[in-house]
């Protein structure tokens, strides 16, 4: 039982890490594409 709970916790940490990192990357890509559309002063 403990092993299953530990594995679930590990998967949860990995999932949370993915959820946290992916939006950051998408935000960076969107910001870069948006900044390219803006005129450079």
JOFENCOR-V912529 format. One record per backbone hydrogen bond with DSSP energy under -0.5 kcal/mol. CO is the residue of the C=O (numbers start at 1). NH is the residue of the N-H. E is the energy in kcal/mol with one decimal. If there is no record, write none. Layout:
CO_NH_E / CO_NH_E
//
This chain:
1_5_-2.2 / 2_6_-2.5 / 3_7_-2.4 / 4_8_-2.5 / 5_9_-2.3 / 6_10_-2.2 / 7_11_-2.6 / 8_12_-2.3 / 9_13_-2.3 / 10_14_-2.4 / 11_15_-2.7 / 12_16_-2.6 / 13_17_-2.3 / 14_18_-2.2 / 15_19_-2.7 / 16_20_-2.2 / 17_21_-2.4 / 18_22_-2.7 / 19_23_-0.9 / 20_24_-0.8 / 21_25_-2.1 / 22_26_-2.8 / 23_27_-2.6 / 24_28_-2.0 / 25_29_-2.5 / 26_30_-2.9 / 27_31_-2.5 / 28_32_-2.5 / 29_33_-2.6 / 30_34_-2.2 / 31_35_-2.6 / 32_36_-1.8 / 33_37_-1.0 / 34_38_-1.3 / 39_41_-0.6
//
